[in-house]
Amino acid sequence: MLERLCIIGVGLIGGSVALAARAFGLARRIVGVDQDPKCLRQAQALGVVDAGCKSVAEGARHADGIVIAVPVGEIQKILATLAPVWSARAFYTDTGSTKVSVIEAAQAVFGKAPANFVPAHPIAGRELSGVEAAAADLFQGKRIILTPTPETDARVLEQVCGFWRGLGGEVHLMEPARHDHVLAATSHLPHVLAYALTHLLGLKDEHDEIFRYAAGGFKDFTRIASSDSKMWADICLANAGEILAWLQQFEGELAALRGMIEHADQLALRSYFTAARAARQRFLDQEQARSSCP
């Protein structure tokens, strides 16, 4: 058990880390760090953290474990603030949705990634944001991707693996660049598309009342467009190369579909939709097999 766990960024993810750590008995005392005093007061009132402070250095000092749960665009600044009080006896991890940029931030601050820093990405979340949306079971059964660097100490990696498993997660190791490529396709691109469609129809809705007649499919597809806008702007810039590459491929798919519709090619459309349906079923089968494993 950690004597003192420090959570930097007490929002949905950071708050959920704190609640899960408390629920599963991973830390005796949990300290939250956030620049928003209202957020800290709320986190304390909800019992998410035992104490809160605005100073990163103060919150991290004497901590055994430090979790950086801020948007990826802020991580380098946080690491620079942590550098003067960096402790060799503690482990450090983060929750950022991109990993190459996080490792580059660590290299910019320290010259190379510290041996006791293990970048992580919990594949868990909700479209809601803020500490009030935090949940102790957010990571239960969810994949947690760790992207250790060549400098990572094996004992620290084992400790961080144990920490994330202790929160209920299923830990996987992955190369940072591979992580960014895969997540650009399965997470970043879908969010960009949801935002784009919602933005387009939002402009039309001012005149045509489109949203009034939107059905459940629209609600399901655009649900993730309710996610935190700053966080997703940071992700798009941090992983721009991979996202742009996937967008280019997606534009090709749209062009192909447009051609089928323009030429009234029903056979091609049916074949295309059937292949897509089969691909989704493969995904559902994989998820079912995974969830049924002991």
Buried (B, 14 or more C-beta within 10 A) or exposed (E): EBEBBBBBBBBBBBBBBBBBBBEBEBBEBBBBBBEBEEBBEBBBEBEBBBBBBEEBBEBBBBBBBBBBBBBBBBBBEBBBBBEEBBBEEBBBBBBBBBBBBBBBBBBEBBEEBBBBBBBBBBBBBBBEBBBBBBBBBBBEEBBBBBBBBEBBBEEBBEBBBEBBBBBBBBBBEBEBEEBBBBBBBEBBBEBBBBBEBBEEBEEEBEEEEBEEEBEEEBEEBBEBBBBBEEBBEBBBEBBBEBBEBBBEEBEEEEEEBEEBEEEEEEEBBEEBEEEEEEEEEEEEEEEEEEEEEE
